[in-house]
Amino acid sequence: MPAEGAPGSGGALTLPALQRRLADFAAARDWQPFHTPKNLSTALSVEASELVEIFQWLTPEESARVMEDPESAHRVTDEVADVLAYLLQFCEVLGIDALTALAAKIDRNEHRFPAPSGSSGAAGASGPSASPGPSGEGA
């Protein structure tokens, strides 16, 4: 029988279930001593860089079509999974509720960067460069 949060388990995938699977995976291999905030944040950065590497020399048009090629799609999917795995482990170690943190960040950004009157939410007349990105900051 698949573990909770595993494909085929019959239950919905949830962040807590996936965090539990990651923690159990690490515990079964005695990796917990290595799962420090420093090590996990470093690993997260490395995996994010591996995702960036896939797109490094693509044109914007090529990058928009990356999932059309099965090999590229597999690489992107694997790197996204690696980034998410390390982020969830990092949050687990530090006791951060990732969904609550994200909701709070979106709330702050909505306050800091109100939509222009009459905006449909698109880039609008000011163009995409006016947006600092989803985090509300450049980083």
Beta strands, then each sheet from edge to edge (+ up, - down):
end
